[in-house]
């Protein structure tokens, strides 16, 4: 329903849901129906009151400018209604709050109608499930104590039924409104909804028990206070996460503006870092941090003079020393950003090498932070497989072969193996990171699988602009972020610490 004009299939689907909701609620308003209108009115009004602050800007500001957003924050009220009322009467309690709940995108009318119909059907089905298991009897009444633990069974059945019906209906609207295939429309909905609805079910049971107790409905209101606080905390978490994402985007955009030759590179390094970390079995919270590390690994370029970053041709020793300060610049820039955690170490050490010949501190092996070793592999891989104004993208198998050749000396073999497994599973979309179009580049020679490219004793060993036999000469890469023509490994090129290593034999472009 992201479009302003609702597709015909979605309109029919919403109409059918509305007719079904009316049919479910109709028995409660028929003459002679034994509907407990006092309980219906109290629960319906309470649910509407809970949803109202998100709709009303004035109330939202009065409550501190941050309120739980949208239908779903107060489902315990509806689940309490499913336990306390007959199915038709329970369906009525959902209507006022669903119609008042905030709508983020137009068209508002059809969205509210759909929300009211879907929620009413879910509450009706939940009440039916609870009634079939004797939920009303298990709750007790007045001085009669509730029948625990048996009361958990109808409450759990009501919460599960509510979740199943709501997710089934939501999948249908996604399929009809957005044109998604059936599998894609329902994929993941139930898994994401089960845990929240289980919590809502327990809170609804507590509310229903207090409502039926000798203390009356007023006592049930106390259940809503912790629910409101938990919803507020959850909303604050999402606001903070959005602020983090905005901070990251601003830093990355600043780097892309300054160093146009690597535009888009940071995002792909973040993605590749997550692929590696997931293969290593890292937890979800660490996956977020390693993605930040990959995205921000070159943020220190903001401290490097633009004339050096964009220089055409080889760097002088002094310019190279300035370039090699960018990890330390980056670390200084982000050291006060607490949510980055381990990402700060990766920003500082992603140019270290396993043999100790990297920079800025010449760490080796396990001395290098784990995230830095992940980002180093992701960084080099994307540089090799990206088309820039001065070089074509290397084929993924060629890049993988180069990483494997340098595993143990430059890169952590465990990280390289994890990337290879991830590529086999997910593949890789190469990118164009320069402003210029890749069509102007010379043709890429076919690499010989039995031997490394000519003159490539190790990564970064070639002079600027050199080419392999049979390869057309390429323009000298800019001084900002350049691979050399012979060596596929880029972003990793750095002067070795040991004076006798072959890497010192020729001048190199910066990493």
N, C-alpha and C positions, 0 to 999 in steps of 0.2 A: 504493500500500500504506500510505496514511496512516491508514486506519481500523484499529481493533482487530480487527474481524471481516473476514476476507478474502472478497471477493466470489467467488461460485461460478466465474465465468469466470477469475479470477486463480488460484484453486486448481487448476483444470483445466490452466491454462497452466503453472504451476509443476510439476505432476505430469508433464506431457509433457516438460518440460525435464529433470527428474530421470531419466525413463526413457531419454531420448536420451543423457544423460551416462553412465548405466550401460552402455548399449549401446556407446558409444565406448570406454569404459575396459575392458570385459569381455575383449577379446582379450589384454590384458596379464596377466591372472590365470589364463588357461586353462592346464591342464597341458601342459607341453612348450613353452610360449612362451619365446622367448629374450629375456626382459626383464632389463635391467641393474639389478637391484634395489638394488645399492649406490648407483648414481647417483640412482635414483628416491628412495631413502630420504634421501640427503644433501640433494637439492634440495627435497624436500617438507618436511623438518625445518627447513631454512634459511628457507624461506618462512614456515612457521608461527612460527618464532622471531622473524622480523622483524615479524609482525603482532601478536605477543603483548603488547608493552608498551602498545599502545593499549587492550587488553582488560583488563589487570591494573593496578589503581590503585597497587599497591605498586611495581611496576616503573616505572610512569610517574613517581611521585614520586622514585624513585631516579635517574631520568634527567633530573631537573630540573623535573618537573611539566609538561613540554610534549613530546609525541611526535607524529609524523605520525599522522593519524587515518584509520582505515578501509582497506578493501581498495583497492589501486591505488597505494599508496606504493611497493610493491616488486614491481611487474609485471616489472621486468628479470629477476628470478629465474625467473619463468614463461616469459618469452621465451627465456632461455637454455636452459630445459628443452625448449622447442619446437625449438631448433636441435640439441640434443644427443641427444634421445631419439626413439624411434618415437612416432607419434601417440597410441596407447593408453596407453603408459607416461607420456607427457607430461601427459595428462589427470589421471592419479593425483596428480601433484605439486601440483595446485591444491587438492585436497580439504582437507587439514589446516588450512592457513592460512586458507582461506575460511570454514571452520567456526569458527575461533577469532577471526576479525576482529570488531571492535566493532560492535554494532548500536545505533543511536541511539534507535530507536522500536520499540515492540511491534507485532506479536507477533514475538519473537525467533526462535523455532524455524523458522517458514516463511520468514522473511527469510534466515536462514543457509542453509537448504536451497536457496532460490533462488539465492543468491550462489554457493554451491558448484557447482550445476549449470551456471549461466551461465559461470562462470570455466573450469570443466573443458571445456565445449564450445568456448570461445574458444581455449584452449590446444591442444586436439585439432586444430581447424581450422588454427591457425597452424603446428603441426608438419607437417600434411599439405601445406600450401603450401611450407614450407621444404624438405621432402623431395622434392617434385616438381621443385624447381630445384637439387637436389644440394647441399643445405646441409651435410650431414654431411661430404661429400668436400671442400667448399670450406674447412671449418674446419681441415683438417690434423689431425695427431695426433703427439704426442711431438716429435721433432726436425723433423718436416715442417712447414714454414711454411704458414700459411693462404694461401689463394689470393685475395689482394687485387688489384684492387678487386672481383673477381667475388663475393666473400663478402658484399658489401653487398646484392647482389640477393636471395638467399634471406632474409637478415635483414630487408630492407625488406618483402618479400612477407609474411613471418611477422607483422611488426608491423602491417601494413595489414590483413591478414586478421583478426588478433586484434581490432583496433579495429572493423572492420565487423561481425563476429559479435556482439561485446559490445554495441555500440550498437543493433543490430537487435533483440537480445533485450531490452535495456532499454526500447526503445520499445514492444515488445509488452507488457511488464508494466505500463507506464504506461497503455496503452490499456485493458487488462483490469481493472487494479486501481482506477484513478482514473476510468475511464469517459471518457477523452479521445478525441476524433475521431482517426482514423489520422494525418492530417496534423499535428495539434498534438502528438501523442504522440512523433513522431520529429523534429519540427522542431528544428534547432539542435544535436541530440546529436552528430552526426558532426563538425560544424565545431569544436565545443569539444574533441572528443576527439583529433583528428588530430595536433596538435602535441605534446601530452604523450606519445602513444603512439609518435611518431617518436623522441623522446628515449629512451623506454624501450627501443625496438628497438635503438638504438645501444649503450646500456649493456648490454643482453642479449647483443649480439654480442661486446662486449669481454669479458664474463664467460665466454661459451662458448669463446672463443679461448684465454683463460688457463687454463680448465679442461682443455682438450685439450693444452695445452703441456706441456713437460717439467717445469714447476714444479708442476703438479697442481692439484687443487681448492682448496688453501689460498690460492694466488695469486688465484683468482677472487674471494675474499672481499673483497679490497681495493677492488673496484669498488663494493661496497655502502656503503663509508664516505662517498664524495662524494654518493651517491644519498641516504643518510640525512640528510646535512647539508643538501642542497638541499630535501628534504621538510620538514625542521625549519624552514628559513628560510621556505618557502612557508606553513607553518602559522603561523609568527610573524606573517607579513604579514597573514593573515586575522584573527588575533587583534587585531592593531593596528587593522585596518580596522573591526572590530566595536567596539573601544573608541572610535574616532572617531565612529562612528554613534551610540553611546550618549551621547557628549558633546553632539553636535548635538541629539539628542532631548531631553536634559535641559534645554538652553537654550531650545529652542522651547516645551516644556511650561511652563517658567517664564514666558515671555512670554504664552502663551495664558491662563494662570491670572490674570496681572495685568491683561491687556487683553482682556476677554471679547468685546469687539465685533469682534475680528479673528481669532477662533479658526478655524484651518484655513487662514487666508490665507497663512501662511509657506510651508507645503508646496506650495500651488498656485503661488506665485511661484517657488519652486525648480523646479517642473516646467516652467513657462512659460519660465524662463531657459534650461533645457536645450534646449527646443524651438528657441529662437532661436539658441543657440550651435551646435547641430547643423546648422542651416541655413547658418550662417556657415562651416562646415567645421572647427570646432575639434576637436582631438584628444581621445581618450577621457579622458586624465588631466585635461585642462582642463574637460571636461564635469562631472566629479566636483566640481571646485573651484567652478565657476559655480553648480552646484546648492547647494553649501554657502552660497555668497554669497546666493542667493535666499532660502534658508530662514532665514538669520540676519540678513537686512537690517535688521530692526527689533529686534534684541536689545538695543539701547540703551534701549528703553522701560523696561527694568528699573531704569534710573537716574532715570526721571521719576516724580514723586509720583503715587500712584494717584488722588488727588482731582483732579488735572489730567487724567489720561487718561480718567477716567469722568465728567467734568463735563458736565452737560446745558446746552447753550447756548453762546454765543460765548465765546471766550477773551479775557482781558485782554491788553494788550501784554506784560506781564511773564510771564504764563503761556505766551504764544506763544514768547517767547524761551527759556523752559525747554524747551518741546517741541522747538524747533529744535536743542537740544543733543543729541538722542538719537543722531544719527549719530556724534558724537564720543564719547559714552558707550559706544556699541557697539564702536567701534574700540579704546577703552582696554580693554574687557573681553576682546577676542579677540586683542590684539596679541601675546600670548605663546603662542598656539596655532599652532605652526609649520606644521602640515599644511594650514591654511587658505590660505596663500599669497596669491594675488591676491584672494581673497575679502575680505581685510581692507580693501583699498582700495575695494572695492565697497560695503562696509558704511559706510565713511566718506563716500563721495561719491555715493550713489544719489539724493540730492536736488539735485544740481547740474543746471543746465540748459544746453543748447547755446548759448543767447544770453548766458550769464553771470549770469542773474538768480536762480540757485538758491543753496543754502547747503550746507555751512557756510562755504565759501571763495570762492564766486562764480567757480568755474572755468568755462571755456567751451570748446566744440568739442573738439578732440583733447587738450586738457589733462585732460579727464575720463577716468579709466581705462576701458578697454574693458568690463570686467566691470560697472562702475557704470552704463554706458550700457545694457547688456543688462538689468540688474535694474530700472532706472528704467522701461523700457517694460513689462516683465513685471509690475511692481508696480502701475502705473497701470491696465493692462489687467484684472488680476484684481479690483482695487477697483471698476472700473466694471461688471464682469459678476457680482459677488457680491451676494446678497441679505443685507441686514442689518436690524436692528430699525428703522432709520430710513429705509430706502430699498430699493426693489426693484432687482433686477439689471437692468442695461441689456442689450438684445439684443447679441449679438456683433457684428453688422454696424454697429450704432451706435457701439460702443466702438472698433472698427477705424477708422471714419470720423473719430472724434475724435482718435485717435492720429495718423492721417495729416494731419489739419488742423494739429496741433501739431508735426509733424515739421519739424525745422530750427530751431525756436525753443525748444521744450522738449526734444524727443527726437531722438536720432540717426536720420536717415531710413533708414540701412542696417539698424538694429535693428528699426525698424517694418516695413520691407519683409520682413525675415526672419521676423518673427512672422506676418505675413499669409500668407506661403508655408507656414509650418508649420501654421497653422490650416486652410488649404485641404487640406492633406495628412492631418492627424490629427484635426481637429475640436477641440472644447473642452467640458469638462464644468463647468458653472457650479456654484457652491456657496453654501451658507447659512453665514455666518460669525458670526451673532449667536446668543445663547442663545434669543431669542424666536423663535416660529414666524413664517414670512413671511405666513401667511394674514391677519394682522391689519393688513397694510400697505394703503394705499389703492391703487386701480388705477393702473397706469402709463399715461400718455397715449401715443398713437401719435406718434412723432416725425415731423416733416416733413422729407423728404430734401433739399429745395431750400434750406433755410436753417438756421442753427444755432438752438438753443433761445433763447428770449427772454432778453435781458440777458446773453448769454454772449459777451462780447467776447474772453475768453480763459479758460482753465481756472482754476477757483477764484475767479471774479470775483463770485460771488453772495453775498448776505448770508445768514446762517444761517436755514434754514427757509423761504426764499423759494421760489416755485413758478412754473412757466411758465404762460402763459395756458391755461385749461382743465384745469389739473392741481390735484387736491385738495391742500390744504396738508398738508405732512408734519411730523411731530414734529421738534423741533430735535435735530440729531444730537449725540451725546455728544462731549465735547471730546477724546476719545482719538485717533480715527482716522476722520475723518468726511468724506465727500463732501458738497458742497452740493447743494441741490435742482436748481439750474439747470445746473450744469456736471457733465458725466459724469466728468470727470477727477478722480480722488481719489488719495490717497497721494502726490500730486505737488505739492499746493498749497503754495506758500511765498511770503513777501513778496519782491517784486522788489528788486533793488539800485538800479535807476535810478528816481529820484523822479518822472519824467514818464511812466512806463508806465501804461497804463490799469488794470493790476492793482491799483493803489493806491487806486482810487476808492471801494471799499467794504470793510468788514471781512470777513474770511474765516475759515473753520474751518481747523484745522491739517491738515497732510498726514498 
